[in-house]
Amino acid sequence: MLPLVALVGRPNVGKSTLFNVLTRTRDALVHDQPGVTRDRHYGVCRPEGRRHFAVVDTGGIAGDDEGLVGATTRQARAAAEEADLVLFIVDGREGASALDDEILAWLRKAARPTLLVVNKTDGIDAEAALNDFARYGFADAVDISSAHRRGIDELIDEVLARLPEEGARVELDDDPERIRLAFIGRPNVGKSTLVNRLLGEERMIASDVPGTTRDSVAIDMERDGRRYRLIDTAGVRRKSRVEEAVEKFSIIKTLQAIEDCQVAVVMLDASEGVTDQDATVLALALDAGRALVIAVNKWDGLSDYQREQAEAMLSRKLGFVDWAEAVRISAKHGSGLRELFRAVHRAHASATREFGTSEVNKALEIAYASNPPPSVRGHVAKLRFAHPAGTNPPSFVVHGTRLRTLSDSYKRYLENFFRKRFKLVGTPVRFVFKEGSNPFEGRKNVLTERQVARKRRLMRHVKRSK
């Protein structure tokens, strides 16, 4: 297990920027606005030729125990308590503040190994900035500029000198066998609540306030002997309502999470039905070609009549993804989670199934014989052979002639036929149609002198016979 380093400090001191520098990623959302980071975000620092260690980015501790600020503070303190080393990040430009004093007092009370890191020392006297924090009593302090990557090597040296050989835990690994699940949907449909229920702890900040989650956070989990990577994402609102730059970046992170996952769990609010924005979120997953499971949340709060109305609406508005399983759940109380994971397993197995060329050709032959394509302007498309082209989603390449005359309805017929024949559930199926080219197209048949002479004799004979 890798040792764990926690980045702790008040808001807007550069913790997320330092996290991205250490992990050499852009996983953490960075903005000048204070309080952008709220949940714990884990990554791995891999310095070349040296030991690796895990890093956890936290939200700023603002000194308030109520509301979202208090939830963010509790998340940061939980990260510090589980870490092998705490990097106490302060702002070298603004100097020491009363909030920094409170955070340090808590760290000392918690008896956590702590290293003082003075950030944002570019363009100022670094010695003066360090002297401003000398009253904190740290024997060693490191001055850096995470935005300009200055002092990062010295910081890593100090961290490695203080870390144990083995740590208590590490959140993320590179296991390719993990099923990657992304929980997507509109704001306030219960994504973070569901992730917390699955993990059995308050790992994500869940609130009635829409837009609580701003970043895409990945957490590894094991359940019933199988490994998963859960990705909690920010809610996607309509473009006309997205005004803040932070929310735009959050949506970009959500789109990246959809691309990185294998199964997208699209969450709906049963009390509100299927809205136009829910259809937009479904379209995002379809465009990425990801397997789908629809989780209808807050089902336990409906009466029998409301459930009948909700069932009718689901049947009417989700017809364009009728191949995706819809599971009724309650993220708050945990009902329906076993059925949800069964649907996830079926969708994942269908999306990652590998096909042989012979079975694909056999399916195409039966589909063509059962329902040939209609004639278009006197010509009928011929489907000659097919072969698999990839997984997640299952893709097939069909070769033939006059394939441009195939209608959309016939393409949907092929998709549904393949899905039914191979028992594919919860995954889109893609076809690529390639029309064979004529090898003699554009080539002119040049006659030899003997052929020309023979043609002339034949023409004279025809004229005399008339």
N, C-alpha and C positions, 0 to 999 in steps of 0.2 A: 504494500500500500504506500502511496506517495504521501509525504508530509504536506500539510495544508497551511497556506499563508492567507490571512484575512486582511483586506484593505478596509480600514475603518477611519472615519473622520466626519466632520460636519459637511453640510451640502456644498457642492460646487468648489471643492478643493482639488479636483482632478483625479479622483479614484478610478472612474471608468476609463479615462484616457490612459492611466498607468496600467490598468488591466489589459487593455488592447495592446499596449507596447510589450508587456511581459509575455502575453500569450501569442503575440504576432498574428492577431486576428482583428476583425472589426465586429466581434460578437456583441460587445457592450454598446448601448446607445449613448452617444455623446452629444451634449448640447450646452450652450452657455446658460440656459435656464436652470436655476437650482431645483433639486428634487426630481430630476428626470428618472434616476434609478430608484426602484422601490424594492424589488425582489432580489434575493441572492442569485448570483450568476457565477457558475464555476467554469474554470478552464485549466489548462496545463501549461506551465512555462518550461520550455525545452531549450535551455542554453547549450550551445554547441560544445561538445566535449566535456560537459559537466552534468551533475545530477539534475534530474527533473523534479519538479514539485508542483503541487496543485495550488491554484490561486482562486479566491472567492471575492467577487466584487459585491459591495453592499451599498444600500442607500444611505444618504446623509443622516446623521443623528442630529435632530433639531431640538431636543430637550423637551418635547411635548409627548405626553403619554396617551393622548386621545386621537381618535380618527385615523386617517391615513398616515399622518406623521408618526403617531404612536406605533402603528403596525410596522412602518418602515424601521423605526428604532428597534423594535423587538426582533426583527429579522437580522439587523446588523449585530445586535448583541448575541443572538444565537450563533451567528457565524464566528464571532470572536471567541465564544466559549468553547467551540469545537476545534478551533485552529491550534496548530503547534506554534505559530508565531503570528503576532499582530503587527501590521505596519500601520502606525498612527500617522495619517497624512494630515499635514497642516499647510496653510497658505503662506508662503514666504513674503508675498507682496503686502498682504493685509496684516500680518503679524498675529500675535497671540490674542485670543478672544476669550470671553467668559465661557462660551460654549466649549471651546477647546479645553478649558480648565475642568469643566464638568465631565467631559469624555475621558480625560486622563484620570480623574479621580475614580471613575467607575472601573477603568481598566486595572488600576492598582488594587482596587477592592476585590476585583475578580481574580487577581493574581495571575494575569496572563503575560507570558513573555512578549515584550513590546520593543519595537525599534521605531524611533522617531524619524520621519521622512519629511523634509521641508521641500515642498513642491513650488513651482512657478518662480524659480530663482534666476531665470534668464533675464538679462538686461538690468539686473540690480546687483548690489554688493552681497554676494553669498555669505561672507563672513558676518556681515551685519545682520542678515536674516537669521543665521544660526545663533548669534548672540541674543537675539530677541527671545529665543526659546530656551536660553540657557537656564532660566529659573525652573524649568521642568525637571532638571536634575539628571538628564540622560548623559551617560559617559560618552556614548558615541551617537552621533546623528548624521544623516546623509542628506545633502542638498542635491536636488535633481530638477530637471525640467522635462516632465513627461511629454509635453507637447512637442518639444524639439529633440527628445531622446538623448538628453545630456545627463550623464551620471548614472545611466541605467546599469552599465557593467559593474560599477562600484557598488550599486545597491544589491545586485545579484550576489556579488561576493560576500557582502555582509549577511545577506539572508542565508546563504548556504553555510556560512560559518556558525549560524545559530540553530539550524534545523537538525533534528535527529535523523538517523539513517532511515528509520521507518516511521511512517505517520499513522494516524488513527484511521484515516479514510481518504478516499478520492472519489469524486462524484462521477466523472466521465471516463470512459475507456474507448478503445478503438475496436471493440468486438463487432465484427460484421454480422453476427447472428442475431443481434438485437433487432426487434421489430420497432421501427421508428414511427411513432404516432404523433400527429399534430392535431391539437384541438383548436378548431377555428369556428368563427361565427360572429354575430353582431355583438356589440358591447352588452354586458350584463345579462348574458344567457346562462352563466354558471360554469364557465370553462375552468377558472382557477379553483372554484369550489370542488369540481369533479377531480382535479389533479390532487388536491389536498385529501379528498376522500380515498383515492387510490393509494396514496402514500401513507395514510394513517397519521399525518401530522400537519401542522399549519406551515407548510413549506412555501406556499404562495399567499400573497395578500389578497384576501377575498372581501369585497365590500359591495354594498348596494349602490355605490356611486359608479355610474358607467365610466369606462375608461380607466379603471384602477390599474390594470396591467398595461404597461407601455412597451416593454421589451419582450422578445421571444426567449424564453428560458427553458433549457433542456435539463431533464433530470432522469437518471438511470434508476430502474426499478426491476425487481424480480418478483414474479407472482406465479404460483403453482409450477415452479420449476422452469419457467420460461422468462427470458430477459426482454426488457422493453426500454425504449428511450422515449419519455414523454416530453412533448414540446408544447408548453403553454404559450399562447400568442395573444396579442392585443386584439380587441374587437375592431371589426372593419365597418366603418360607417359610410354613408353615401358621400360622394365626392363634394357635393355642394355644401355639406356640413363640416368638411375638414378644412380648418383654417390655420391652426397652429402648425408650425414646422415640426414640432416634436411628434405630433400625431401622424404627419406624413411619413416621417422616418419609421414610426411604429408599424405603419401599414407595409412599408417596404420590407421590414423585418418579418412580418407575417407572410408575405409572398415568398421570401427566401425559405421560411420554414416549410411552406407547402412544397417547394421544390425539393427540399432535403428529406422529406418524410416518405414513407412507403404507403401508409394508410392515413387518410385525412378523416378525422371524426368531426363532422359538421354538426354543431349543436344548435337546436331550435328551442324556443320558449313555447311550451305547449299552451300557456295561457294567452299568448298573443297570436298563435297560428303561424302560418308560413307567409312572411312578408316579402316584398320585392327585394329587399336587401339580402334576405336569406337566399333567394334565387341567385343573386349576384355572387355571394360567397360560394355557393355550389358551382357556379360557372368558373370561378377561379381554380377550384380543385380539378374540374373537368379539363380546363385548358392545360393544366400541368400534367394531365393523364394519370392522376393518382387514384388509388383504390378509395372507395367511399363507404363510410358507415354513418348513418344519420341517427343522432342521439336526440330524442325528443325529451327535453328536460322539464322538471317541475310537473310531472304527470300526476304525482300524488296529491297535488292541490286542486285537482279538478273534480267536479261532480260527475255523475253518470251522464247527464245530458251534455255537459261540456266535453266529455270524452267522445261522445258520439259525433258532436260537431267537429271536434279536432280530427277524428279519424276521417271524416268526409273531406275535410280540407286537405289533409295529407294526401289522400288518394287523388284529389282533383289537381292539386298544384305541383305535386312531385311526379307527375306522369313521365316527364322527360328523363328521370333517373329511376325508373321503376325497377331496374336491376340492382339498385342499392338497398340494403336492408335497413329498415327503420326500427329502432329499439326504443321502447318507452322506459325512461329511467327517472330517478330522483338523486341528483348529486348530493343534496343535503342529507338525505337519510340512507343513501347507499342501495336503494332497491334497483333491480335491473342490471347491475354491473356484471353479473355472470353472463347474462345473455349478450351484453355489450361486447365482452371479450370473445365470446364464441363467434359473433359476427365479425369481429376484427380478424380472428384467425382464418375464417373462411375467405374473407376479402384478401388477406395477405397471401394465402396459399394460391388463390386464383391469379392474383397479379404477378406472382413470381414463378408461376409454373412454366416449365420448359417443354416445348413441343418438338416432336420429330417431323421431318419433312414428309415421310410417308403418310402419317396420320393426318397431316394438314391437307395433302393432296387428295386423300380419300374423302375428307369432309367437303372439299371444294367440288369434287366430282359428284357426290350425292346431292349437294345443294344445287348444282347446275342442272342435273338430271331431273330433280324434283320440280324446279321452277326456273326454266330458262329465262333470260332477260328478254324483254319485249323488242319487237322490231322497230327501228327508228330510220325513217326514210328508206325503207327497203333493206336495211342492213341490220344484222344481229351481232352483238358483241360475243366474242368467243373467249371463255376463260380456260386457258390451256393448263397451267399448273401454278402452284403456290408453294411458298416456303416460309418458315418463321423468321421474324426479323428482330426480335428482342422481347424483353419482359418489362413489367411495371411501366406502362400497361402492356399486355400481350399484343404484339404487332405481327402482321402478316403481309407479305408481298405477293400480289397476284399478277401473273403475266398472261397476256393474251393480245387479241386484236380488237380494234374498234371499241376500246374501253372508255373512250370519251363519251360514248353514247349511253353509258350506264346512268340511270336516274338515281336520285338520292334515295328514293324508296327501295330500289333494288339493293343499294349499298346497305341500307338499314336491315333489309332481309338477310343479307349475308352475315352481318354483325349478330343479329339475333339467332341465326341458325348455328353459328360457331359457338355462341354463348350457351345455347341449349345443348348442343352435342357434347361439348367439353365440360359442361356443368360449371361454368364460370359465374361466380357470384360476387357482386360488389366491386367490379372493376370495369372500366371502359375497355373496348376492343377497337384497335385501330387497323385500318387496311391502307396499303399503298398499292395503287394500280399502275403497272408499268406496261406500256404498249410496245410490242416488238417492232423494230424499224425494218423497213424493206432494204436489204443490202444492195439492190440494184437501183434504188431511188436516186435520180439525178445523173445516172450514167446513160450515155447515148451509145446505141449499138452501131458501130462504124462498120460498113460493109466493105469487103475486099473487092478488088477489081474483078475477080471472077464472079462474085455474087452480083455485082452491078451489071455485068454483061448478061448474066443469066436473067436478071430482072427485066432488062430491055427486050430480050428475045421473047420473054413471056408476054410482055405488053404488046409487042407487034403481033404475036399470035392471037391475042384476044381481040385486037382491032380488026384483023383480017376475018376472023370468024363472024364478026357482026355484019 
